Amino acid sequence: MKESDIIATTGVVILLIAFLLNLPANSTPYTLMNFIGAGLCGYSSYLIKFYPFVVLETIWALFALASLIKVSRGTSGNEQ
């Protein structure tokens, strides 16, 4: 198995675990797992020069990062 395959598999597993755990979408663990998983998938796509997926995963990771910043600041918009 190539390095890019291992990185992609790890990223996808992290994304699927985040989904399967059924964590709240505004929780730090869920958002962090999305950021890491998307980042790994994007990086592995870059390694194999599959640029449409690099764009997709980079945007996903950036949105996850923005959400992670909001969650860490307590401004996720779900205040009661």
Phi, psi and omega in degrees: 000135180283161179303317181297325178294319180294316180296315180296316180298317178298315179298316180294320179298317178298316179298317181292321177297317178302318179292314184291332178290346178055043179284154175300138184297337181260015180273152180299314180301316181296314182293319178295319178295322176295317180297311182294313181299314179293321178298316178295318178296319178295318179294318179295325177293323176297319181299326181261007177061041175256082193291329176300322179285330174300315180297311180303308184289328176294316178297317178301314181296321180294319176294321177295319178296316178299319178294321179297321178295317178297317181296317182293332178272352181076025182241039184283357176088006180249029176288140182267000000 
